[in-house]
Amino acid sequence: MDWKEIYKSRLCTAEEAVKNIRSGDTVVLAHCVGEPTVIVEAMVANYKQYENVEIKHMVSLGKGGYAQPGMEKHFRVNPMFASANVRATISEGRGDFTPAFFHEIPKYFREGKLKVDTLLVMVTPPDEHGYCSLGTSVDYTYQGVKSARTVIAQVNDRFPRTYGESFVHVSELDHIVEASHPIVELQPPKIGEVEEAIGRNCASLIEDGSTLQLGIGAIPDAVMLFLHDKRDLGIHSEMISDGTLALFEMGVINNSKKSMNKGRMTITFLMGTQKLYDFVHNNPCVEVRPVDYTNHPAVIMQQYKMVSINSCIQVDLQGQVVSECMGLNQFSGVGGQVDFVRGVSMGTDGKAIIAMPSVTIKKDGTKISKIVPFVDQGAAITTSRNDVDYIVTEYGIAPMKGKSLRERAKNLINIAHPDFKDELIEEYERRFHMEF
């Protein structure tokens, strides 16, 4: 059958499509900007027809109507990343949480450790050969298409068409919903003096010819501000955002020195403004590939001078890094932090940086130190003390690799906020039986 006939035969409304979700199904939402909001909202509107439908995703930018109080009989929230729309559900015990390294999720789908009964996904319109692109989010979504019993796809002509390993044929889509609308944009964050100082410190560790992994937010964008004098940088990253564009346009990022995928930025998903989406659309210098490639430590280690920059919530005086929870409250997820920290450490001349402001400032102005004697009770360690490499704040750089516990504690106290140094020094002297 011609692909056009297949496409036409599977066209339906969102309301019709979600009737194919069965009670007891595990429904996986495509990641981040790739979440098909029209289909998800139709599923939520049809909630009375379901019982015990499990909802799984990583970053979700939608309304999260399935997580609202009163939906527990119909939807069981169990994500691998605690996005803002499900945090209360998890903390209040109305939902659950599944820890997972990002690069292992496709493997879990293949092996059945994570069920994928139904995948809800956004794609571009098909090309002349009948192939749709997964656009901004290939990550675990690509394997989700392969593993799911039922794939319900929203075809959006506003979705960017990306190269790499992002294409699925219309024959792999069981139900097709056409819905055109702008996709979610994230505006560039405000960069203040603290972020600038952190960015300057991080940039001092980056050499010409390095390949970078950067996330989203004020700190990664601040790092970009201080790389204008660098040469021949590359991108092999979990994601990119708008901060990458200026350096690419200046020629600072040209991917010419990468050991693998030379000449191309390699990522697994992206999010930012329409400018970024326009940049990646039909752009062969950007390849979007599954997360079990981009984030696999065995792939990352092959990039010469690989530098990863990630953030965290707390670091204790041993160098243990908490990045995903506040005590027992799940705040986010491990994402790709450990994937890259370990891949970088296994490579040659790599540097794994954990960058953070020295304090968190609450709404009432109260400061809380992010460098602490002990992590909060119940908090999970994301990056172990054996994996941690560099910790960076606005006050400097604390090397960790090859350092004793005493040296680590001293290095961290030296980059802590001045308001908290006395109590950290007191703990240092109590613990190590010597003056600071």
VOPAGU-2260 file (C-alpha; in pm, 1 decimal, decimal comma):
REM VOPAGU-2260
SITE   aa  ch    i         X         Y         Z
SITE  MET   A    0       0,0       0,0       0,0
SITE  ASP   A    1     125,4     348,4     -87,7
SITE  TRP   A    2     228,9     549,7     219,3
SITE  LYS   A    3     -24,3     819,2     131,4
SITE  GLU   A    4    -304,5     564,7     149,9
SITE  ILE   A    5    -172,7     438,0     484,6
SITE  TYR   A    6    -159,9     794,8     615,0
SITE  LYS   A    7    -512,9     872,5     500,0
SITE  SER   A    8    -654,4     548,9     642,9
SITE  ARG   A    9    -513,4     624,3     989,5
SITE  LEU   A   10    -625,5     986,8    1013,8
SITE  CYS   A   11    -865,5    1056,1    1298,5
SITE  THR   A   12    -950,6    1316,7    1560,2
SITE  ALA   A   13    -771,1    1330,8    1893,5
SITE  GLU   A   14   -1094,4    1227,9    2064,3
SITE  GLU   A   15   -1119,1     918,7    1843,9
SITE  ALA   A   16    -750,7     833,0    1884,3
SITE  VAL   A   17    -745,1     824,5    2264,5
SITE  LYS   A   18   -1030,2     571,5    2270,9
SITE  ASN   A   19    -761,5     319,7    2174,3
SITE  ILE   A   20    -597,6     360,7    2515,5
SITE  ARG   A   21    -704,3      71,1    2738,7
SITE  SER   A   22    -752,5      59,7    3113,5
SITE  GLY   A   23    -434,7     -75,0    3271,7
SITE  ASP   A   24    -214,7      53,5    2988,8
SITE  THR   A   25     118,2     221,7    3046,0
SITE  VAL   A   26     110,0     541,6    2840,1
SITE  VAL   A   27     445,8     702,8    2763,5
SITE  LEU   A   28     451,3    1069,5    2665,7
SITE  ALA   A   29     712,8    1186,4    2417,1
SITE  HIS   A   30     978,4    1396,1    2583,2
SITE  CYS   A   31     980,6    1768,8    2651,9
SITE  VAL   A   32     881,7    1987,9    2351,1
SITE  GLY   A   33     781,3    1670,2    2166,9
SITE  GLU   A   34     485,1    1609,3    2397,6
SITE  PRO   A   35     169,1    1608,2    2179,5
SITE  THR   A   36     -43,1    1840,1    2390,2
SITE  VAL   A   37    -360,8    1808,1    2181,7
SITE  ILE   A   38    -362,9    1429,2    2225,8
SITE  VAL   A   39    -267,1    1442,1    2594,1
SITE  GLU   A   40    -548,6    1686,2    2669,6
SITE  ALA   A   41    -794,5    1467,8    2476,9
SITE  MET   A   42    -681,9    1171,3    2690,4
SITE  VAL   A   43    -739,0    1368,9    3008,5
SITE  ALA   A   44   -1083,6    1478,9    2888,2
SITE  ASN   A   45   -1168,1    1110,7    2831,0
SITE  TYR   A   46   -1056,8    1013,0    3183,2
SITE  LYS   A   47   -1389,5     854,4    3286,2
SITE  GLN   A   48   -1331,3     575,3    3034,5
SITE  TYR   A   49   -1004,1     464,7    3197,5
SITE  GLU   A   50    -899,1     287,6    3513,5
SITE  ASN   A   51    -540,6     256,7    3636,5
SITE  VAL   A   52    -366,5     399,5    3330,1
SITE  GLU   A   53       0,0     453,8    3417,4
SITE  ILE   A   54     157,2     776,4    3284,2
SITE  LYS   A   55     535,0     781,1    3226,3
SITE  HIS   A   56     758,0    1058,2    3092,5
SITE  MET   A   57    1071,9    1252,7    3164,6
SITE  VAL   A   58    1050,6    1631,3    3122,5
SITE  SER   A   59     687,3    1726,3    3064,5
SITE  LEU   A   60     595,2    2082,1    2967,4
SITE  GLY   A   61     220,6    2021,0    2937,0
SITE  LYS   A   62     -61,2    2100,4    3178,4
SITE  GLY   A   63     -41,1    1761,8    3348,9
SITE  GLY   A   64    -416,9    1730,4    3393,6
SITE  TYR   A   65    -373,7    1356,0    3459,8
SITE  ALA   A   66    -188,7    1446,5    3782,1
SITE  GLN   A   67    -461,6    1660,7    3938,2
SITE  PRO   A   68    -626,6    1552,5    4266,6
SITE  GLY   A   69    -920,3    1322,2    4202,0
SITE  MET   A   70    -762,3    1156,0    3898,5
SITE  GLU   A   71    -595,0     874,8    4096,0
SITE  LYS   A   72    -854,6     610,4    4002,5
SITE  HIS   A   73    -803,6     684,2    3635,0
SITE  PHE   A   74    -434,4     779,8    3602,6
SITE  ARG   A   75    -133,0     658,5    3799,0
SITE  VAL   A   76     154,4     904,6    3762,4
SITE  ASN   A   77     496,5     734,8    3758,9
SITE  PRO   A   78     755,0     949,6    3573,1
SITE  MET   A   79    1132,4     915,5    3541,3
SITE  PHE   A   80    1172,0    1292,7    3595,7
SITE  ALA   A   81     971,4    1506,1    3837,7
SITE  SER   A   82     859,7    1798,3    3621,8
SITE  ALA   A   83     679,1    2089,4    3785,5
SITE  ASN   A   84     339,4    1953,5    3682,3
SITE  VAL   A   85     380,1    1627,1    3880,9
SITE  ARG   A   86     598,5    1718,5    4181,7
SITE  ALA   A   87     302,6    1765,1    4416,7
SITE  THR   A   88     151,3    1436,4    4299,9
SITE  ILE   A   89     470,8    1253,4    4393,7
SITE  SER   A   90     531,7    1432,3    4725,0
SITE  GLU   A   91     170,5    1384,1    4837,0
SITE  GLY   A   92     183,3    1010,7    4766,1
SITE  ARG   A   93     -73,7    1025,1    4486,8
SITE  GLY   A   94     192,3     921,3    4236,8
SITE  ASP   A   95     522,5     739,3    4220,7
SITE  PHE   A   96     868,4     798,1    4072,8
SITE  THR   A   97    1105,2     566,7    3883,1
SITE  PRO   A   98    1480,1     644,8    3903,3
SITE  ALA   A   99    1669,1     582,8    3578,6
SITE  PHE   A  100    1979,0     697,1    3395,1
SITE  PHE   A  101    1861,7     875,6    3080,3
SITE  HIS   A  102    2077,1     664,1    2846,0
SITE  GLU   A  103    1928,8     339,4    2981,1
SITE  ILE   A  104    1560,8     417,8    2919,3
SITE  PRO   A  105    1553,2     291,1    2556,8
SITE  LYS   A  106    1716,1     -30,3    2678,6
SITE  TYR   A  107    1448,0     -64,6    2947,4
SITE  PHE   A  108    1182,5     -27,5    2674,7
SITE  ARG   A  109    1346,6    -297,2    2461,7
SITE  GLU   A  110    1387,1    -537,8    2753,5
SITE  GLY   A  111    1040,9    -475,9    2896,6
SITE  LYS   A  112    1167,8    -334,8    3227,6
SITE  LEU   A  113     957,5     -29,1    3142,3
SITE  LYS   A  114     629,5    -105,0    2963,7
SITE  VAL   A  115     524,5      97,9    2661,0
SITE  ASP   A  116     169,2      -1,8    2574,2
SITE  THR   A  117      83,2     331,0    2413,1
SITE  LEU   A  118     314,8     610,6    2301,3
SITE  LEU   A  119     182,9     963,6    2249,4
SITE  VAL   A  120     417,5    1155,0    2018,9
SITE  MET   A  121     447,7    1466,9    1802,3
SITE  VAL   A  122     596,3    1445,0    1453,2
SITE  THR   A  123     643,2    1656,2    1142,1
SITE  PRO   A  124     432,2    1601,2     830,0
SITE  PRO   A  125     571,6    1316,1     617,6
SITE  ASP   A  126     824,1    1386,8     343,4
SITE  GLU   A  127     787,6    1259,3     -12,1
SITE  HIS   A  128     897,1     913,0     100,8
SITE  GLY   A  129     648,1     890,5     387,9
SITE  TYR   A  130     894,0     961,4     670,1
SITE  CYS   A  131     809,3    1191,8     961,2
SITE  SER   A  132    1073,0    1347,9    1185,3
SITE  LEU   A  133    1062,8    1334,1    1564,2
SITE  GLY   A  134    1191,9    1691,1    1552,8
SITE  THR   A  135    1303,2    1825,7    1888,1
SITE  SER   A  136    1291,9    1502,0    2085,5
SITE  VAL   A  137    1449,1    1177,5    1966,5
SITE  ASP   A  138    1589,8    1065,9    2308,3
SITE  TYR   A  139    1376,7     772,5    2434,4
SITE  THR   A  140    1094,0     865,5    2196,4
SITE  TYR   A  141    1254,5     689,1    1898,3
SITE  GLN   A  142    1269,5     356,8    2081,3
SITE  GLY   A  143     919,9     423,7    2215,1
SITE  VAL   A  144     789,5     418,4    1857,6
SITE  LYS   A  145     962,4      83,2    1801,0
SITE  SER   A  146     848,6     -75,0    2129,3
SITE  ALA   A  147     492,6      50,3    2174,4
SITE  ARG   A  148     189,8    -164,0    2095,5
SITE  THR   A  149       3,4     147,6    1985,8
SITE  VAL   A  150     153,2     475,8    1859,5
SITE  ILE   A  151     -73,9     780,6    1853,4
SITE  ALA   A  152      93,5    1065,4    1665,7
SITE  GLN   A  153      12,2    1433,6    1640,0
SITE  VAL   A  154     128,4    1570,0    1304,0
SITE  ASN   A  155     217,8    1937,2    1349,7
SITE  ASP   A  156     338,8    2144,3    1054,8
SITE  ARG   A  157     495,5    2391,6    1301,7
SITE  PHE   A  158     733,0    2124,2    1433,9
SITE  PRO   A  159    1096,7    2146,5    1309,8
SITE  ARG   A  160    1228,0    1866,6    1088,6
SITE  THR   A  161    1564,0    1748,7    1219,6
SITE  TYR   A  162    1832,8    1521,8    1078,5
SITE  GLY   A  163    2019,1    1241,8    1248,2
SITE  GLU   A  164    1835,0     929,7    1360,3
SITE  SER   A  165    1500,6    1104,5    1389,5
SITE  PHE   A  166    1282,3     955,4    1117,1
SITE  VAL   A  167     984,9     719,5    1152,8
SITE  HIS   A  168     766,7     596,4     866,8
SITE  VAL   A  169     392,4     664,7     863,4
SITE  SER   A  170     338,7     286,7     870,3
SITE  GLU   A  171     476,5     291,9    1229,2
SITE  LEU   A  172     202,0     533,3    1339,6
SITE  ASP   A  173    -123,5     357,0    1429,4
SITE  HIS   A  174    -342,8     664,1    1471,0
SITE  ILE   A  175    -265,3    1004,0    1317,6
SITE  VAL   A  176    -407,1    1333,3    1441,3
SITE  GLU   A  177    -340,0    1650,1    1243,0
SITE  ALA   A  178    -312,6    1950,9    1475,2
SITE  SER   A  179    -119,3    2264,5    1384,5
SITE  HIS   A  180      -8,0    2497,9    1662,4
SITE  PRO   A  181     308,2    2676,0    1783,8
SITE  ILE   A  182     530,8    2453,9    1994,7
SITE  VAL   A  183     641,0    2537,3    2347,7
SITE  GLU   A  184     909,2    2805,1    2372,0
SITE  LEU   A  185    1145,2    2869,9    2662,7
SITE  GLN   A  186    1277,5    3222,5    2672,0
SITE  PRO   A  187    1645,3    3281,8    2757,7
SITE  PRO   A  188    1696,8    3322,8    3134,2
SITE  LYS   A  189    1815,6    3637,6    3305,7
SITE  ILE   A  190    2190,2    3628,0    3373,0
SITE  GLY   A  191    2299,2    3814,5    3685,0
SITE  GLU   A  192    2636,2    3887,4    3843,2
SITE  VAL   A  193    2647,2    3552,2    4022,0
SITE  GLU   A  194    2581,2    3356,8    3701,0
SITE  GLU   A  195    2841,3    3564,9    3516,0
SITE  ALA   A  196    3103,4    3484,2    3779,4
SITE  ILE   A  197    3020,4    3112,5    3760,4
SITE  GLY   A  198    3030,7    3126,6    3381,0
SITE  ARG   A  199    3372,7    3295,2    3386,3
SITE  ASN   A  200    3510,0    3029,4    3624,0
SITE  CYS   A  201    3373,8    2743,3    3412,8
SITE  ALA   A  202    3506,0    2896,8    3089,8
SITE  SER   A  203    3857,0    2910,0    3238,7
SITE  LEU   A  204    3856,1    2528,0    3241,8
SITE  ILE   A  205    3759,5    2496,9    2873,9
SITE  GLU   A  206    4042,8    2468,1    2623,6
SITE  ASP   A  207    4045,9    2529,0    2248,1
SITE  GLY   A  208    3921,3    2223,4    2060,6
SITE  SER   A  209    3701,0    2101,3    2347,1
SITE  THR   A  210    3368,0    1931,3    2288,4
SITE  LEU   A  211    3094,5    2054,2    2521,3
SITE  GLN   A  212    2787,8    1921,3    2697,3
SITE  LEU   A  213    2572,5    2205,3    2826,9
SITE  GLY   A  214    2223,5    2212,0    2969,1
SITE  ILE   A  215    1962,8    2485,0    2982,8
SITE  GLY   A  216    1945,0    2781,2    3217,4
SITE  ALA   A  217    2132,0    3089,6    3328,4
SITE  ILE   A  218    2459,3    2914,3    3413,2
SITE  PRO   A  219    2511,8    2734,7    3077,8
SITE  ASP   A  220    2417,3    3055,2    2893,4
SITE  ALA   A  221    2658,3    3250,0    3115,2
SITE  VAL   A  222    2937,6    3007,6    3027,6
SITE  MET   A  223    2875,3    3086,1    2660,0
SITE  LEU   A  224    2939,4    3456,2    2725,8
SITE  PHE   A  225    3301,1    3380,9    2814,6
SITE  LEU   A  226    3387,0    3148,0    2527,6
SITE  HIS   A  227    3409,2    3411,2    2252,6
SITE  ASP   A  228    3789,2    3391,8    2247,8
SITE  LYS   A  229    3797,4    3010,7    2222,5
SITE  ARG   A  230    3856,3    2823,8    1898,2
SITE  ASP   A  231    3719,5    2509,4    1734,3
SITE  LEU   A  232    3468,5    2408,1    1998,4
SITE  GLY   A  233    3224,9    2123,2    1936,5
SITE  ILE   A  234    2891,1    2007,9    2076,0
SITE  HIS   A  235    2810,5    1655,4    2189,9
SITE  SER   A  236    2534,9    1718,0    2438,6
SITE  GLU   A  237    2215,7    1588,2    2585,4
SITE  MET   A  238    2057,4    1908,7    2454,2
SITE  ILE   A  239    2116,5    2258,2    2322,7
SITE  SER   A  240    1932,0    2584,2    2378,8
SITE  ASP   A  241    1952,3    2935,2    2233,8
SITE  GLY   A  242    2284,3    3009,1    2404,6
SITE  THR   A  243    2459,2    2787,2    2150,4
SITE  LEU   A  244    2352,1    2991,6    1847,4
SITE  ALA   A  245    2568,0    3300,9    1900,4
SITE  LEU   A  246    2887,5    3096,1    1929,3
SITE  PHE   A  247    2796,3    2894,3    1621,2
SITE  GLU   A  248    2728,7    3210,2    1420,4
SITE  MET   A  249    3066,2    3351,2    1532,5
SITE  GLY   A  250    3245,4    3035,1    1422,6
SITE  VAL   A  251    3362,9    2952,4    1776,1
SITE  ILE   A  252    3155,9    2633,7    1759,3
SITE  ASN   A  253    3245,1    2460,1    1433,0
SITE  ASN   A  254    3272,8    2096,4    1548,5
SITE  SER   A  255    3595,6    2057,5    1351,4
SITE  LYS   A  256    3797,4    1892,3    1630,0
SITE  LYS   A  257    3540,0    1639,2    1745,5
SITE  SER   A  258    3662,1    1280,5    1757,0
SITE  MET   A  259    3319,0    1149,7    1654,1
SITE  ASN   A  260    3044,9    1303,0    1437,3
SITE  LYS   A  261    3292,4    1564,6    1318,7
SITE  GLY   A  262    3139,2    1876,5    1168,8
SITE  ARG   A  263    2800,5    1828,6    1336,5
SITE  MET   A  264    2639,5    1915,7    1666,9
SITE  THR   A  265    2513,3    1591,5    1819,4
SITE  ILE   A  266    2224,5    1607,9    2067,0
SITE  THR   A  267    1927,8    1398,4    2178,0
SITE  PHE   A  268    1671,7    1677,2    2235,3
SITE  LEU   A  269    1643,1    2055,0    2236,7
SITE  MET   A  270    1426,2    2333,7    2370,6
SITE  GLY   A  271    1436,8    2711,4    2340,9
SITE  THR   A  272    1281,5    2988,2    2133,6
SITE  GLN   A  273    1143,5    2986,2    1781,6
SITE  LYS   A  274    1483,9    3112,7    1666,0
SITE  LEU   A  275    1639,7    2785,0    1780,2
SITE  TYR   A  276    1365,5    2577,6    1618,3
SITE  ASP   A  277    1413,2    2766,1    1290,4
SITE  PHE   A  278    1789,4    2704,2    1313,7
SITE  VAL   A  279    1761,5    2326,3    1350,4
SITE  HIS   A  280    1486,7    2287,1    1087,9
SITE  ASN   A  281    1630,0    2095,0     789,3
SITE  ASN   A  282    1982,5    2180,0     913,0
SITE  PRO   A  283    2228,8    1897,4     835,9
SITE  CYS   A  284    2490,0    2032,5    1078,7
SITE  VAL   A  285    2262,0    1934,9    1369,5
SITE  GLU   A  286    2200,5    1565,5    1424,6
SITE  VAL   A  287    1945,4    1452,8    1680,6
SITE  ARG   A  288    2002,9    1093,5    1786,8
SITE  PRO   A  289    1862,7     849,3    2045,0
SITE  VAL   A  290    1977,4     900,2    2401,4
SITE  ASP   A  291    2135,4     554,8    2422,2
SITE  TYR   A  292    2387,5     689,6    2171,2
SITE  THR   A  293    2440,0    1052,9    2277,0
SITE  ASN   A  294    2443,6     984,6    2650,3
SITE  HIS   A  295    2611,9     647,0    2660,2
SITE  PRO   A  296    2938,5     678,1    2857,1
SITE  ALA   A  297    3113,6     449,9    2606,0
SITE  VAL   A  298    3031,9     701,0    2329,6
SITE  ILE   A  299    3105,3    1011,3    2535,3
SITE  MET   A  300    3448,1     882,2    2638,5
SITE  GLN   A  301    3559,1     876,8    2275,0
SITE  GLN   A  302    3537,3    1255,8    2241,9
SITE  TYR   A  303    3877,7    1412,6    2303,6
SITE  LYS   A  304    3875,6    1703,3    2553,7
SITE  MET   A  305    3510,6    1645,7    2642,9
SITE  VAL   A  306    3375,5    1896,0    2897,4
SITE  SER   A  307    3040,7    1851,4    3072,2
SITE  ILE   A  308    2870,6    2123,3    3276,2
SITE  ASN   A  309    2578,7    2033,9    3501,9
SITE  SER   A  310    2416,9    2184,0    3810,4
SITE  CYS   A  311    2300,1    2056,7    4146,4
SITE  ILE   A  312    2104,0    2129,5    4462,9
SITE  GLN   A  313    2363,2    2041,8    4729,7
SITE  VAL   A  314    2723,7    1928,8    4772,8
SITE  ASP   A  315    2851,0    1799,8    5105,0
SITE  LEU   A  316    3206,2    1830,7    5233,4
SITE  GLN   A  317    3298,1    1489,4    5090,4
SITE  GLY   A  318    3198,6    1602,7    4742,5
SITE  GLN   A  319    2875,4    1403,7    4726,2
SITE  VAL   A  320    2638,2    1574,1    4481,2
SITE  VAL   A  321    2260,5    1591,9    4522,5
SITE  SER   A  322    2096,8    1710,1    4200,2
SITE  GLU   A  323    1743,7    1571,9    4192,2
SITE  CYS   A  324    1572,5    1598,0    4529,9
SITE  MET   A  325    1531,6    1812,0    4839,5
SITE  GLY   A  326    1539,2    1565,2    5124,2
SITE  LEU   A  327    1271,8    1308,4    5041,5
SITE  ASN   A  328    1094,7    1543,7    4798,2
SITE  GLN   A  329    1169,5    1454,7    4437,9
SITE  PHE   A  330    1243,3    1778,1    4249,2
SITE  SER   A  331    1365,9    1658,9    3908,5
SITE  GLY   A  332    1564,7    1349,2    3803,3
SITE  VAL   A  333    1917,1    1231,7    3731,6
SITE  GLY   A  334    1874,5    1313,3    3361,3
SITE  GLY   A  335    2208,9    1281,7    3184,7
SITE  GLN   A  336    2434,1    1417,2    3459,9
SITE  VAL   A  337    2591,8    1086,8    3560,7
SITE  ASP   A  338    2598,9     964,3    3199,2
SITE  PHE   A  339    2826,3    1254,7    3109,0
SITE  VAL   A  340    3026,6    1271,0    3432,8
SITE  ARG   A  341    3127,8     907,7    3388,2
SITE  GLY   A  342    3180,2     928,7    3012,1
SITE  VAL   A  343    3400,3    1235,3    3049,4
SITE  SER   A  344    3604,3    1071,7    3325,7
SITE  MET   A  345    3664,9     762,9    3111,4
SITE  GLY   A  346    3795,9     973,7    2822,9
SITE  THR   A  347    4120,1    1162,1    2758,8
SITE  ASP   A  348    4172,1    1514,7    2897,3
SITE  GLY   A  349    3804,6    1542,9    2991,9
SITE  LYS   A  350    3658,9    1768,1    3262,0
SITE  ALA   A  351    3326,9    1711,9    3438,2
SITE  ILE   A  352    3204,4    2032,2    3603,6
SITE  ILE   A  353    2923,7    2070,4    3857,2
SITE  ALA   A  354    2840,2    2442,1    3859,8
SITE  MET   A  355    2607,7    2616,8    4104,5
SITE  PRO   A  356    2553,0    2940,0    4295,6
SITE  SER   A  357    2696,9    2915,3    4646,2
SITE  VAL   A  358    2352,9    2981,3    4798,1
SITE  THR   A  359    1985,2    2940,3    4726,0
SITE  ILE   A  360    1786,5    3254,4    4805,9
SITE  LYS   A  361    1429,9    3191,6    4925,0
SITE  LYS   A  362    1137,7    3422,6    4849,1
SITE  ASP   A  363    1174,8    3592,5    5187,1
SITE  GLY   A  364    1541,6    3666,6    5118,0
SITE  THR   A  365    1680,1    3392,6    5340,7
SITE  LYS   A  366    2002,8    3239,3    5212,9
SITE  ILE   A  367    2066,9    2864,5    5224,0
SITE  SER   A  368    2415,6    2734,2    5155,6
SITE  LYS   A  369    2446,3    2478,6    4876,6
SITE  ILE   A  370    2774,6    2356,1    5025,1
SITE  VAL   A  371    2676,4    2171,0    5343,4
SITE  PRO   A  372    2838,7    1952,5    5609,8
SITE  PHE   A  373    2581,5    1678,5    5544,9
SITE  VAL   A  374    2320,4    1633,1    5273,3
SITE  ASP   A  375    1958,8    1665,6    5380,8
SITE  GLN   A  376    1807,5    1359,2    5542,6
SITE  GLY   A  377    1652,0    1132,6    5281,5
SITE  ALA   A  378    1825,9    1299,2    4985,7
SITE  ALA   A  379    1956,5    1071,4    4711,6
SITE  ILE   A  380    2317,1    1109,0    4600,2
SITE  THR   A  381    2318,5    1173,6    4225,9
SITE  THR   A  382    2691,7    1196,6    4153,1
SITE  SER   A  383    2904,3    1001,5    4398,7
SITE  ARG   A  384    3216,1    1135,0    4566,8
SITE  ASN   A  385    3416,5     890,1    4354,9
SITE  ASP   A  386    3276,9    1035,2    4030,3
SITE  VAL   A  387    3288,7    1408,6    4108,6
SITE  ASP   A  388    3556,4    1610,0    3927,5
SITE  TYR   A  389    3522,2    1990,5    3960,2
SITE  ILE   A  390    3277,6    2192,5    4172,0
SITE  VAL   A  391    3239,0    2556,2    4064,8
SITE  THR   A  392    3062,6    2849,6    4233,0
SITE  GLU   A  393    3088,1    3224,3    4186,2
SITE  TYR   A  394    3375,6    3215,8    4439,3
SITE  GLY   A  395    3602,3    2979,4    4250,1
SITE  ILE   A  396    3684,8    2625,0    4145,0
SITE  ALA   A  397    3722,8    2323,7    4375,3
SITE  PRO   A  398    3908,1    2026,1    4217,0
SITE  MET   A  399    3793,0    1691,5    4358,9
SITE  LYS   A  400    3964,9    1413,5    4161,3
SITE  GLY   A  401    4262,0    1268,8    4344,1
SITE  LYS   A  402    4194,7    1478,8    4654,7
SITE  SER   A  403    4168,8    1340,5    5007,3
SITE  LEU   A  404    3856,8    1400,9    5217,8
SITE  ARG   A  405    4044,3    1672,3    5404,9
SITE  GLU   A  406    4157,3    1840,8    5082,1
SITE  ARG   A  407    3807,7    1817,7    4934,9
SITE  ALA   A  408    3649,1    1979,3    5237,3
SITE  LYS   A  409    3904,5    2261,8    5236,1
SITE  ASN   A  410    3859,7    2324,7    4862,5
SITE  LEU   A  411    3481,2    2337,7    4899,3
SITE  ILE   A  412    3491,4    2570,8    5198,9
SITE  ASN   A  413    3711,2    2805,8    4996,7
SITE  ILE   A  414    3437,2    2845,8    4732,4
SITE  ALA   A  415    3145,1    2862,1    4978,5
SITE  HIS   A  416    2948,1    3179,0    5048,8
SITE  PRO   A  417    3121,2    3390,7    5318,6
SITE  ASP   A  418    2808,8    3386,5    5536,4
SITE  PHE   A  419    2844,3    3011,0    5586,0
SITE  LYS   A  420    3219,3    2960,9    5603,3
SITE  ASP   A  421    3241,0    2975,1    5983,0
SITE  GLU   A  422    3001,5    2686,5    6038,7
SITE  LEU   A  423    3167,7    2482,8    5762,7
SITE  ILE   A  424    3510,8    2546,7    5917,0
SITE  GLU   A  425    3371,6    2440,7    6256,0
SITE  GLU   A  426    3259,4    2109,0    6105,3
SITE  TYR   A  427    3595,5    2070,7    5927,2
SITE  GLU   A  428    3786,7    2112,4    6254,3
SITE  ARG   A  429    3552,9    1876,1    6441,6
SITE  ARG   A  430    3575,0    1609,7    6171,8
SITE  PHE   A  431    3948,2    1622,9    6097,9
SITE  HIS   A  432    4076,3    1718,0    6446,5
SITE  MET   A  433    4283,0    2005,9    6317,2
SITE  GLU   A  434    4262,1    2380,0    6251,5
SITE  PHE   A  435    4140,0    2491,5    5908,7
